[in-house]
Amino acid sequence: MGNMDNKMNDYDMEHILYMRAQLEHLFFKGFVRQYELPKGIKPTHAITMVILFFHPNESMSKLSNNINMEKGSITTVVDKLTKLGYVKSERSQKDRRVYNLNLTEKGYEFAEQFTSNHESYIGSLIDKLDNDKKDDFFEAIETISNALEQLGSNLNRHKKNSK
């Protein structure tokens, strides 16, 4: 596990990349593969709506940062979601150059159900661990989360704003 002089090496880098892929595959792609998305909705659309569910009134720039997509690519996703009636775009009152994004009622209902089902899915995976491994897992998540914050990660915490 790492090396004693606290320097990054190829082994550490490989494990960071592998862990990222494992987390994405197990917790996200595994869920989306089994979840029946509405017609015209792709996994990127679903993730976008979930981000807006947790961060209403988000600017296009912040959304592209939170979803880790180029602004041009997220514009295409938002345009599609707007056309399908899941998202609405409104000019910011503070800065008329900025458009803020919100879920419509249809988008909110989708994101709420998707999030609930996703939480159940992750819970069912975590429940396969014994109590000691669960404790270790959540302690490791907290440690990594705190380290990323200390390193300057600028992603917003996913705390649902009250409506």
VMD Tcl script that builds the backbone (N, CA, C; Angstrom):
set m [mol new atoms 489]
animate dup $m
set s [atomselect $m all]
$s set {name element resname resid chain x y z} {
  {N N MET 1 A 0.831 -1.199 0.000}
  {CA C MET 1 A 0.000 0.000 0.000}
  {C C MET 1 A 0.862 1.243 0.000}
  {N N GLY 2 A 1.056 1.807 -1.173}
  {CA C GLY 2 A 1.848 3.021 -1.237}
  {C C GLY 2 A 3.288 2.749 -0.869}
  {N N ASN 3 A 4.084 3.774 -0.798}
  {CA C ASN 3 A 5.458 3.567 -0.388}
  {C C ASN 3 A 5.744 4.412 0.839}
  {N N MET 4 A 6.850 4.108 1.472}
  {CA C MET 4 A 7.162 4.679 2.782}
  {C C MET 4 A 7.584 6.145 2.715}
  {N N ASP 5 A 8.115 6.621 1.595}
  {CA C ASP 5 A 8.583 8.005 1.551}
  {C C ASP 5 A 7.524 8.974 1.015}
  {N N ASN 6 A 6.277 8.540 0.944}
  {CA C ASN 6 A 5.136 9.368 0.559}
  {C C ASN 6 A 5.245 9.985 -0.835}
  {N N LYS 7 A 6.019 9.375 -1.720}
  {CA C LYS 7 A 6.110 9.835 -3.098}
  {C C LYS 7 A 5.230 8.939 -3.961}
  {N N MET 8 A 4.579 9.544 -4.916}
  {CA C MET 8 A 3.736 8.813 -5.851}
  {C C MET 8 A 4.608 7.958 -6.761}
  {N N ASN 9 A 4.204 6.726 -6.980}
  {CA C ASN 9 A 4.929 5.880 -7.919}
  {C C ASN 9 A 3.935 5.249 -8.895}
  {N N ASP 10 A 4.432 4.465 -9.835}
  {CA C ASP 10 A 3.573 3.845 -10.846}
  {C C ASP 10 A 2.513 2.950 -10.216}
  {N N TYR 11 A 2.901 2.244 -9.155}
  {CA C TYR 11 A 1.962 1.368 -8.447}
  {C C TYR 11 A 0.789 2.172 -7.900}
  {N N ASP 12 A 1.071 3.307 -7.258}
  {CA C ASP 12 A 0.020 4.161 -6.701}
  {C C ASP 12 A -0.883 4.696 -7.804}
  {N N MET 13 A -0.276 5.164 -8.886}
  {CA C MET 13 A -1.055 5.717 -9.994}
  {C C MET 13 A -1.972 4.657 -10.587}
  {N N GLU 14 A -1.446 3.466 -10.777}
  {CA C GLU 14 A -2.243 2.370 -11.312}
  {C C GLU 14 A -3.441 2.084 -10.401}
  {N N HIS 15 A -3.215 2.092 -9.108}
  {CA C HIS 15 A -4.300 1.803 -8.165}
  {C C HIS 15 A -5.351 2.914 -8.119}
  {N N ILE 16 A -4.936 4.158 -8.253}
  {CA C ILE 16 A -5.900 5.270 -8.305}
  {C C ILE 16 A -6.787 5.114 -9.538}
  {N N LEU 17 A -6.174 4.863 -10.674}
  {CA C LEU 17 A -6.948 4.700 -11.903}
  {C C LEU 17 A -7.850 3.471 -11.844}
  {N N TYR 18 A -7.338 2.383 -11.299}
  {CA C TYR 18 A -8.114 1.158 -11.191}
  {C C TYR 18 A -9.299 1.345 -10.235}
  {N N MET 19 A -9.057 2.009 -9.111}
  {CA C MET 19 A -10.133 2.246 -8.153}
  {C C MET 19 A -11.222 3.123 -8.764}
  {N N ARG 20 A -10.831 4.151 -9.502}
  {CA C ARG 20 A -11.809 5.010 -10.170}
  {C C ARG 20 A -12.667 4.188 -11.116}
  {N N ALA 21 A -12.031 3.338 -11.907}
  {CA C ALA 21 A -12.763 2.507 -12.859}
  {C C ALA 21 A -13.686 1.524 -12.132}
  {N N GLN 22 A -13.204 0.931 -11.059}
  {CA C GLN 22 A -14.028 -0.008 -10.290}
  {C C GLN 22 A -15.258 0.690 -9.705}
  {N N LEU 23 A -15.055 1.857 -9.092}
  {CA C LEU 23 A -16.172 2.595 -8.508}
  {C C LEU 23 A -17.196 2.959 -9.575}
  {N N GLU 24 A -16.721 3.464 -10.715}
  {CA C GLU 24 A -17.633 3.850 -11.783}
  {C C GLU 24 A -18.389 2.640 -12.317}
  {N N HIS 25 A -17.690 1.543 -12.535}
  {CA C HIS 25 A -18.320 0.341 -13.072}
  {C C HIS 25 A -19.341 -0.239 -12.088}
  {N N LEU 26 A -18.933 -0.410 -10.854}
  {CA C LEU 26 A -19.785 -1.058 -9.858}
  {C C LEU 26 A -20.969 -0.196 -9.443}
  {N N PHE 27 A -20.707 1.055 -9.086}
  {CA C PHE 27 A -21.756 1.884 -8.510}
  {C C PHE 27 A -22.578 2.657 -9.533}
  {N N PHE 28 A -22.030 2.938 -10.694}
  {CA C PHE 28 A -22.748 3.769 -11.655}
  {C C PHE 28 A -23.152 3.014 -12.913}
  {N N LYS 29 A -22.174 2.496 -13.637}
  {CA C LYS 29 A -22.521 1.798 -14.880}
  {C C LYS 29 A -23.345 0.548 -14.607}
  {N N GLY 30 A -23.047 -0.157 -13.544}
  {CA C GLY 30 A -23.823 -1.343 -13.186}
  {C C GLY 30 A -25.281 -1.000 -12.932}
  {N N PHE 31 A -25.516 0.116 -12.279}
  {CA C PHE 31 A -26.897 0.553 -12.007}
  {C C PHE 31 A -27.597 0.998 -13.284}
  {N N VAL 32 A -26.941 1.850 -14.064}
  {CA C VAL 32 A -27.566 2.410 -15.268}
  {C C VAL 32 A -27.902 1.307 -16.267}
  {N N ARG 33 A -27.079 0.262 -16.337}
  {CA C ARG 33 A -27.351 -0.849 -17.251}
  {C C ARG 33 A -28.664 -1.550 -16.914}
  {N N GLN 34 A -29.003 -1.606 -15.638}
  {CA C GLN 34 A -30.217 -2.326 -15.255}
  {C C GLN 34 A -31.431 -1.401 -15.089}
  {N N TYR 35 A -31.212 -0.101 -15.109}
  {CA C TYR 35 A -32.283 0.868 -14.923}
  {C C TYR 35 A -32.883 1.223 -16.277}
  {N N GLU 36 A -34.191 1.121 -16.393}
  {CA C GLU 36 A -34.846 1.446 -17.655}
  {C C GLU 36 A -35.051 2.955 -17.753}
  {N N LEU 37 A -34.290 3.566 -18.637}
  {CA C LEU 37 A -34.380 5.007 -18.843}
  {C C LEU 37 A -35.526 5.325 -19.796}
  {N N PRO 38 A -36.174 6.478 -19.600}
  {CA C PRO 38 A -37.241 6.870 -20.531}
  {C C PRO 38 A -36.700 7.034 -21.956}
  {N N LYS 39 A -37.584 6.948 -22.914}
  {CA C LYS 39 A -37.206 7.085 -24.322}
  {C C LYS 39 A -36.479 8.418 -24.540}
  {N N GLY 40 A -35.347 8.353 -25.224}
  {CA C GLY 40 A -34.566 9.539 -25.548}
  {C C GLY 40 A -33.566 9.940 -24.479}
  {N N ILE 41 A -33.627 9.289 -23.307}
  {CA C ILE 41 A -32.721 9.631 -22.200}
  {C C ILE 41 A -31.566 8.642 -22.165}
  {N N LYS 42 A -30.349 9.195 -22.152}
  {CA C LYS 42 A -29.134 8.388 -22.062}
  {C C LYS 42 A -28.546 8.570 -20.661}
  {N N PRO 43 A -27.588 7.718 -20.285}
  {CA C PRO 43 A -26.986 7.852 -18.943}
  {C C PRO 43 A -26.470 9.260 -18.635}
  {N N THR 44 A -25.860 9.938 -19.604}
  {CA C THR 44 A -25.359 11.299 -19.372}
  {C C THR 44 A -26.510 12.256 -19.047}
  {N N HIS 45 A -27.651 12.062 -19.692}
  {CA C HIS 45 A -28.826 12.892 -19.393}
  {C C HIS 45 A -29.290 12.646 -17.959}
  {N N ALA 46 A -29.314 11.369 -17.566}
  {CA C ALA 46 A -29.751 11.023 -16.211}
  {C C ALA 46 A -28.833 11.642 -15.162}
  {N N ILE 47 A -27.522 11.516 -15.375}
  {CA C ILE 47 A -26.555 12.084 -14.427}
  {C C ILE 47 A -26.712 13.604 -14.356}
  {N N THR 48 A -26.941 14.228 -15.490}
  {CA C THR 48 A -27.141 15.680 -15.525}
  {C C THR 48 A -28.347 16.075 -14.679}
  {N N MET 49 A -29.433 15.334 -14.815}
  {CA C MET 49 A -30.626 15.649 -14.016}
  {C C MET 49 A -30.387 15.416 -12.530}
  {N N VAL 50 A -29.607 14.399 -12.196}
  {CA C VAL 50 A -29.299 14.152 -10.781}
  {C C VAL 50 A -28.468 15.303 -10.217}
  {N N ILE 51 A -27.496 15.787 -10.981}
  {CA C ILE 51 A -26.696 16.938 -10.526}
  {C C ILE 51 A -27.616 18.138 -10.283}
  {N N LEU 52 A -28.541 18.392 -11.204}
  {CA C LEU 52 A -29.470 19.525 -11.040}
  {C C LEU 52 A -30.454 19.281 -9.894}
  {N N PHE 53 A -30.742 18.042 -9.602}
  {CA C PHE 53 A -31.597 17.687 -8.465}
  {C C PHE 53 A -30.924 18.133 -7.162}
  {N N PHE 54 A -29.623 17.865 -7.068}
  {CA C PHE 54 A -28.865 18.236 -5.860}
  {C C PHE 54 A -28.412 19.695 -5.873}
  {N N HIS 55 A -28.292 20.274 -7.065}
  {CA C HIS 55 A -27.809 21.650 -7.202}
  {C C HIS 55 A -28.729 22.445 -8.123}
  {N N PRO 56 A -29.912 22.803 -7.626}
  {CA C PRO 56 A -30.809 23.594 -8.472}
  {C C PRO 56 A -30.225 24.976 -8.759}
  {N N ASN 57 A -30.720 25.573 -9.833}
  {CA C ASN 57 A -30.300 26.921 -10.221}
  {C C ASN 57 A -28.808 26.978 -10.540}
  {N N GLU 58 A -28.301 25.923 -11.155}
  {CA C GLU 58 A -26.880 25.809 -11.477}
  {C C GLU 58 A -26.595 26.472 -12.825}
  {N N SER 59 A -25.470 27.156 -12.914}
  {CA C SER 59 A -25.068 27.732 -14.200}
  {C C SER 59 A -24.521 26.620 -15.088}
  {N N MET 60 A -24.490 26.882 -16.375}
  {CA C MET 60 A -23.959 25.907 -17.330}
  {C C MET 60 A -22.496 25.588 -17.003}
  {N N SER 61 A -21.722 26.604 -16.622}
  {CA C SER 61 A -20.304 26.391 -16.295}
  {C C SER 61 A -20.133 25.479 -15.087}
  {N N LYS 62 A -20.899 25.746 -14.044}
  {CA C LYS 62 A -20.794 24.905 -12.839}
  {C C LYS 62 A -21.269 23.485 -13.127}
  {N N LEU 63 A -22.330 23.364 -13.910}
  {CA C LEU 63 A -22.828 22.035 -14.271}
  {C C LEU 63 A -21.766 21.268 -15.052}
  {N N SER 64 A -21.141 21.907 -16.024}
  {CA C SER 64 A -20.116 21.217 -16.822}
  {C C SER 64 A -18.948 20.789 -15.931}
  {N N ASN 65 A -18.618 21.598 -14.936}
  {CA C ASN 65 A -17.560 21.237 -13.994}
  {C C ASN 65 A -17.983 20.051 -13.123}
  {N N ASN 66 A -19.208 20.096 -12.604}
  {CA C ASN 66 A -19.689 19.024 -11.731}
  {C C ASN 66 A -19.831 17.689 -12.444}
  {N N ILE 67 A -20.139 17.735 -13.723}
  {CA C ILE 67 A -20.327 16.491 -14.467}
  {C C ILE 67 A -19.068 16.099 -15.231}
  {N N ASN 68 A -18.036 16.963 -15.174}
  {CA C ASN 68 A -16.751 16.718 -15.807}
  {C C ASN 68 A -16.888 16.572 -17.329}
  {N N MET 69 A -17.587 17.530 -17.924}
  {CA C MET 69 A -17.752 17.585 -19.379}
  {C C MET 69 A -17.396 18.975 -19.863}
  {N N GLU 70 A -16.943 19.053 -21.091}
  {CA C GLU 70 A -16.684 20.354 -21.704}
  {C C GLU 70 A -18.003 21.112 -21.822}
  {N N LYS 71 A -17.931 22.431 -21.719}
  {CA C LYS 71 A -19.146 23.247 -21.764}
  {C C LYS 71 A -19.926 23.025 -23.061}
  {N N GLY 72 A -19.242 22.879 -24.181}
  {CA C GLY 72 A -19.917 22.629 -25.453}
  {C C GLY 72 A -20.686 21.319 -25.450}
  {N N SER 73 A -20.118 20.296 -24.838}
  {CA C SER 73 A -20.780 18.986 -24.769}
  {C C SER 73 A -21.991 19.034 -23.850}
  {N N ILE 74 A -21.866 19.722 -22.713}
  {CA C ILE 74 A -22.992 19.786 -21.775}
  {C C ILE 74 A -24.122 20.623 -22.369}
  {N N THR 75 A -23.782 21.588 -23.236}
  {CA C THR 75 A -24.816 22.383 -23.904}
  {C C THR 75 A -25.716 21.482 -24.743}
  {N N THR 76 A -25.120 20.538 -25.460}
  {CA C THR 76 A -25.892 19.591 -26.265}
  {C C THR 76 A -26.808 18.751 -25.382}
  {N N VAL 77 A -26.302 18.287 -24.246}
  {CA C VAL 77 A -27.095 17.481 -23.310}
  {C C VAL 77 A -28.263 18.306 -22.771}
  {N N VAL 78 A -27.980 19.531 -22.339}
  {CA C VAL 78 A -29.023 20.398 -21.777}
  {C C VAL 78 A -30.061 20.751 -22.842}
  {N N ASP 79 A -29.622 21.014 -24.060}
  {CA C ASP 79 A -30.574 21.310 -25.137}
  {C C ASP 79 A -31.537 20.146 -25.345}
  {N N LYS 80 A -31.019 18.935 -25.323}
  {CA C LYS 80 A -31.857 17.738 -25.492}
  {C C LYS 80 A -32.838 17.605 -24.325}
  {N N LEU 81 A -32.347 17.798 -23.096}
  {CA C LEU 81 A -33.214 17.688 -21.917}
  {C C LEU 81 A -34.281 18.781 -21.912}
  {N N THR 82 A -33.942 19.952 -22.415}
  {CA C THR 82 A -34.906 21.048 -22.517}
  {C C THR 82 A -35.982 20.684 -23.541}
  {N N LYS 83 A -35.548 20.181 -24.677}
  {CA C LYS 83 A -36.480 19.779 -25.739}
  {C C LYS 83 A -37.441 18.680 -25.256}
  {N N LEU 84 A -36.933 17.769 -24.422}
  {CA C LEU 84 A -37.755 16.670 -23.899}
  {C C LEU 84 A -38.595 17.085 -22.688}
  {N N GLY 85 A -38.400 18.322 -22.204}
  {CA C GLY 85 A -39.216 18.823 -21.099}
  {C C GLY 85 A -38.728 18.482 -19.707}
  {N N TYR 86 A -37.446 18.141 -19.566}
  {CA C TYR 86 A -36.893 17.784 -18.259}
  {C C TYR 86 A -36.176 18.947 -17.578}
  {N N VAL 87 A -35.685 19.894 -18.367}
  {CA C VAL 87 A -34.873 20.997 -17.844}
  {C C VAL 87 A -35.364 22.309 -18.435}
  {N N LYS 88 A -35.260 23.370 -17.643}
  {CA C LYS 88 A -35.551 24.713 -18.141}
  {C C LYS 88 A -34.342 25.600 -17.856}
  {N N SER 89 A -34.121 26.533 -18.751}
  {CA C SER 89 A -32.994 27.454 -18.666}
  {C C SER 89 A -33.556 28.857 -18.481}
  {N N GLU 90 A -33.049 29.567 -17.465}
  {CA C GLU 90 A -33.533 30.918 -17.181}
  {C C GLU 90 A -32.346 31.857 -17.028}
  {N N ARG 91 A -32.481 33.048 -17.563}
  {CA C ARG 91 A -31.418 34.050 -17.460}
  {C C ARG 91 A -31.245 34.441 -15.989}
  {N N SER 92 A -29.989 34.511 -15.561}
  {CA C SER 92 A -29.668 34.895 -14.193}
  {C C SER 92 A -30.084 36.344 -13.935}
  {N N GLN 93 A -30.623 36.587 -12.763}
  {CA C GLN 93 A -30.977 37.954 -12.374}
  {C C GLN 93 A -29.723 38.758 -11.992}
  {N N LYS 94 A -28.683 38.045 -11.509}
  {CA C LYS 94 A -27.452 38.705 -11.080}
  {C C LYS 94 A -26.538 39.060 -12.248}
  {N N ASP 95 A -26.494 38.175 -13.257}
  {CA C ASP 95 A -25.605 38.377 -14.399}
  {C C ASP 95 A -26.367 37.943 -15.650}
  {N N ARG 96 A -26.805 38.891 -16.429}
  {CA C ARG 96 A -27.663 38.618 -17.583}
  {C C ARG 96 A -26.980 37.763 -18.663}
  {N N ARG 97 A -25.670 37.610 -18.589}
  {CA C ARG 97 A -24.944 36.762 -19.552}
  {C C ARG 97 A -25.061 35.287 -19.194}
  {N N VAL 98 A -25.450 35.001 -17.954}
  {CA C VAL 98 A -25.469 33.628 -17.433}
  {C C VAL 98 A -26.888 33.075 -17.460}
  {N N TYR 99 A -26.995 31.808 -17.828}
  {CA C TYR 99 A -28.274 31.098 -17.753}
  {C C TYR 99 A -28.183 30.051 -16.655}
  {N N ASN 100 A -29.179 30.034 -15.798}
  {CA C ASN 100 A -29.251 29.047 -14.732}
  {C C ASN 100 A -30.196 27.936 -15.147}
  {N N LEU 101 A -29.853 26.737 -14.738}
  {CA C LEU 101 A -30.601 25.555 -15.129}
  {C C LEU 101 A -31.354 24.982 -13.939}
  {N N ASN 102 A -32.576 24.553 -14.194}
  {CA C ASN 102 A -33.403 23.907 -13.180}
  {C C ASN 102 A -34.178 22.773 -13.824}
  {N N LEU 103 A -34.558 21.832 -13.006}
  {CA C LEU 103 A -35.406 20.750 -13.467}
  {C C LEU 103 A -36.845 21.242 -13.559}
  {N N THR 104 A -37.547 20.761 -14.549}
  {CA C THR 104 A -38.989 20.973 -14.594}
  {C C THR 104 A -39.603 19.960 -13.630}
  {N N GLU 105 A -40.899 19.988 -13.472}
  {CA C GLU 105 A -41.553 18.993 -12.608}
  {C C GLU 105 A -41.263 17.579 -13.116}
  {N N LYS 106 A -41.323 17.410 -14.419}
  {CA C LYS 106 A -41.031 16.115 -15.045}
  {C C LYS 106 A -39.590 15.686 -14.739}
  {N N GLY 107 A -38.641 16.616 -14.853}
  {CA C GLY 107 A -37.243 16.327 -14.564}
  {C C GLY 107 A -37.013 16.027 -13.099}
  {N N TYR 108 A -37.676 16.783 -12.235}
  {CA C TYR 108 A -37.542 16.565 -10.799}
  {C C TYR 108 A -38.051 15.179 -10.416}
  {N N GLU 109 A -39.204 14.802 -10.947}
  {CA C GLU 109 A -39.778 13.481 -10.648}
  {C C GLU 109 A -38.845 12.368 -11.121}
  {N N PHE 110 A -38.292 12.535 -12.330}
  {CA C PHE 110 A -37.347 11.533 -12.830}
  {C C PHE 110 A -36.137 11.436 -11.902}
  {N N ALA 111 A -35.509 12.578 -11.606}
  {CA C ALA 111 A -34.277 12.592 -10.803}
  {C C ALA 111 A -34.525 12.047 -9.402}
  {N N GLU 112 A -35.657 12.380 -8.824}
  {CA C GLU 112 A -35.986 11.883 -7.480}
  {C C GLU 112 A -36.106 10.363 -7.490}
  {N N GLN 113 A -36.806 9.814 -8.479}
  {CA C GLN 113 A -36.983 8.358 -8.579}
  {C C GLN 113 A -35.660 7.670 -8.910}
  {N N PHE 114 A -34.921 8.232 -9.844}
  {CA C PHE 114 A -33.629 7.682 -10.238}
  {C C PHE 114 A -32.690 7.636 -9.030}
  {N N THR 115 A -32.623 8.739 -8.290}
  {CA C THR 115 A -31.747 8.826 -7.120}
  {C C THR 115 A -32.152 7.826 -6.052}
  {N N SER 116 A -33.443 7.709 -5.800}
  {CA C SER 116 A -33.948 6.754 -4.813}
  {C C SER 116 A -33.577 5.318 -5.206}
  {N N ASN 117 A -33.794 4.978 -6.469}
  {CA C ASN 117 A -33.448 3.639 -6.939}
  {C C ASN 117 A -31.941 3.408 -6.909}
  {N N HIS 118 A -31.175 4.441 -7.226}
  {CA C HIS 118 A -29.716 4.322 -7.206}
  {C C HIS 118 A -29.222 4.101 -5.774}
  {N N GLU 119 A -29.792 4.832 -4.822}
  {CA C GLU 119 A -29.416 4.645 -3.414}
  {C C GLU 119 A -29.734 3.221 -2.958}
  {N N SER 120 A -30.877 2.694 -3.369}
  {CA C SER 120 A -31.241 1.310 -3.023}
  {C C SER 120 A -30.259 0.324 -3.633}
  {N N TYR 121 A -29.883 0.574 -4.878}
  {CA C TYR 121 A -28.927 -0.297 -5.573}
  {C C TYR 121 A -27.589 -0.314 -4.831}
  {N N ILE 122 A -27.079 0.875 -4.508}
  {CA C ILE 122 A -25.799 0.955 -3.794}
  {C C ILE 122 A -25.928 0.302 -2.420}
  {N N GLY 123 A -27.051 0.541 -1.746}
  {CA C GLY 123 A -27.290 -0.090 -0.448}
  {C C GLY 123 A -27.251 -1.604 -0.531}
  {N N SER 124 A -27.831 -2.156 -1.598}
  {CA C SER 124 A -27.833 -3.618 -1.751}
  {C C SER 124 A -26.416 -4.146 -1.976}
  {N N LEU 125 A -25.578 -3.368 -2.641}
  {CA C LEU 125 A -24.179 -3.777 -2.811}
  {C C LEU 125 A -23.430 -3.725 -1.481}
  {N N ILE 126 A -23.597 -2.626 -0.771}
  {CA C ILE 126 A -22.906 -2.437 0.513}
  {C C ILE 126 A -23.356 -3.487 1.530}
  {N N ASP 127 A -24.631 -3.875 1.464}
  {CA C ASP 127 A -25.162 -4.874 2.401}
  {C C ASP 127 A -24.494 -6.240 2.258}
  {N N LYS 128 A -23.790 -6.466 1.160}
  {CA C LYS 128 A -23.072 -7.728 0.964}
  {C C LYS 128 A -21.809 -7.799 1.824}
  {N N LEU 129 A -21.393 -6.649 2.347}
  {CA C LEU 129 A -20.206 -6.592 3.203}
  {C C LEU 129 A -20.592 -6.886 4.646}
  {N N ASP 130 A -19.669 -7.519 5.386}
  {CA C ASP 130 A -19.935 -7.675 6.820}
  {C C ASP 130 A -19.747 -6.316 7.496}
  {N N ASN 131 A -20.192 -6.187 8.721}
  {CA C ASN 131 A -20.193 -4.884 9.417}
  {C C ASN 131 A -18.816 -4.250 9.510}
  {N N ASP 132 A -17.776 -5.062 9.762}
  {CA C ASP 132 A -16.422 -4.503 9.844}
  {C C ASP 132 A -15.979 -3.937 8.498}
  {N N LYS 133 A -16.276 -4.657 7.409}
  {CA C LYS 133 A -15.902 -4.180 6.071}
  {C C LYS 133 A -16.703 -2.936 5.699}
  {N N LYS 134 A -17.981 -2.878 6.108}
  {CA C LYS 134 A -18.787 -1.669 5.862}
  {C C LYS 134 A -18.149 -0.474 6.556}
  {N N ASP 135 A -17.785 -0.659 7.824}
  {CA C ASP 135 A -17.141 0.426 8.572}
  {C C ASP 135 A -15.848 0.863 7.890}
  {N N ASP 136 A -15.033 -0.108 7.462}
  {CA C ASP 136 A -13.778 0.193 6.767}
  {C C ASP 136 A -14.058 0.959 5.472}
  {N N PHE 137 A -15.066 0.506 4.730}
  {CA C PHE 137 A -15.409 1.125 3.453}
  {C C PHE 137 A -15.788 2.590 3.650}
  {N N PHE 138 A -16.695 2.868 4.588}
  {CA C PHE 138 A -17.143 4.242 4.791}
  {C C PHE 138 A -16.053 5.120 5.401}
  {N N GLU 139 A -15.198 4.526 6.216}
  {CA C GLU 139 A -14.062 5.281 6.757}
  {C C GLU 139 A -13.095 5.652 5.622}
  {N N ALA 140 A -12.868 4.723 4.702}
  {CA C ALA 140 A -11.989 4.994 3.560}
  {C C ALA 140 A -12.589 6.074 2.658}
  {N N ILE 141 A -13.888 6.011 2.430}
  {CA C ILE 141 A -14.567 7.027 1.615}
  {C C ILE 141 A -14.393 8.404 2.255}
  {N N GLU 142 A -14.583 8.482 3.553}
  {CA C GLU 142 A -14.433 9.758 4.272}
  {C C GLU 142 A -12.997 10.263 4.190}
  {N N THR 143 A -12.038 9.364 4.341}
  {CA C THR 143 A -10.622 9.736 4.263}
  {C C THR 143 A -10.288 10.275 2.876}
  {N N ILE 144 A -10.724 9.584 1.842}
  {CA C ILE 144 A -10.454 10.019 0.470}
  {C C ILE 144 A -11.152 11.350 0.194}
  {N N SER 145 A -12.379 11.471 0.633}
  {CA C SER 145 A -13.140 12.701 0.434}
  {C C SER 145 A -12.443 13.888 1.099}
  {N N ASN 146 A -11.990 13.695 2.324}
  {CA C ASN 146 A -11.279 14.763 3.042}
  {C C ASN 146 A -9.962 15.113 2.359}
  {N N ALA 147 A -9.250 14.103 1.876}
  {CA C ALA 147 A -7.982 14.352 1.191}
  {C C ALA 147 A -8.213 15.129 -0.103}
  {N N LEU 148 A -9.261 14.779 -0.845}
  {CA C LEU 148 A -9.563 15.501 -2.081}
  {C C LEU 148 A -9.911 16.953 -1.800}
  {N N GLU 149 A -10.666 17.190 -0.729}
  {CA C GLU 149 A -10.971 18.577 -0.342}
  {C C GLU 149 A -9.700 19.333 -0.017}
  {N N GLN 150 A -8.796 18.694 0.725}
  {CA C GLN 150 A -7.540 19.335 1.093}
  {C C GLN 150 A -6.685 19.617 -0.141}
  {N N LEU 151 A -6.779 18.756 -1.145}
  {CA C LEU 151 A -6.019 18.947 -2.374}
  {C C LEU 151 A -6.630 20.000 -3.282}
  {N N GLY 152 A -7.803 20.474 -2.911}
  {CA C GLY 152 A -8.400 21.557 -3.663}
  {C C GLY 152 A -9.456 21.134 -4.658}
  {N N SER 153 A -10.016 19.971 -4.478}
  {CA C SER 153 A -11.093 19.547 -5.369}
  {C C SER 153 A -12.196 20.584 -5.309}
  {N N ASN 154 A -12.641 21.069 -6.465}
  {CA C ASN 154 A -13.644 22.128 -6.470}
  {C C ASN 154 A -15.043 21.617 -6.810}
  {N N LEU 155 A -15.255 20.323 -6.709}
  {CA C LEU 155 A -16.599 19.802 -6.914}
  {C C LEU 155 A -17.440 20.080 -5.675}
  {N N ASN 156 A -18.671 20.435 -5.911}
  {CA C ASN 156 A -19.573 20.702 -4.796}
  {C C ASN 156 A -19.959 19.408 -4.119}
  {N N ARG 157 A -20.126 19.479 -2.822}
  {CA C ARG 157 A -20.671 18.344 -2.091}
  {C C ARG 157 A -22.111 18.174 -2.516}
  {N N HIS 158 A -22.572 16.958 -2.577}
  {CA C HIS 158 A -23.939 16.689 -3.040}
  {C C HIS 158 A -24.903 16.672 -1.862}
  {N N LYS 159 A -25.174 17.858 -1.339}
  {CA C LYS 159 A -26.176 18.022 -0.291}
  {C C LYS 159 A -27.371 18.668 -0.939}
  {N N LYS 160 A -28.486 18.018 -0.826}
  {CA C LYS 160 A -29.680 18.505 -1.478}
  {C C LYS 160 A -30.107 19.827 -0.851}
  {N N ASN 161 A -30.289 20.829 -1.699}
  {CA C ASN 161 A -30.804 22.108 -1.227}
  {C C ASN 161 A -32.286 21.954 -0.960}
  {N N SER 162 A -32.772 22.625 0.057}
  {CA C SER 162 A -34.210 22.550 0.334}
  {C C SER 162 A -34.950 23.374 -0.702}
  {N N LYS 163 A -36.099 22.920 -1.059}
  {CA C LYS 163 A -36.909 23.596 -2.086}
  {C C LYS 163 A -38.025 24.353 -1.442}
}
mol reanalyze $m
mol bondsrecalc $m
mol representation Tube
mol addrep $m
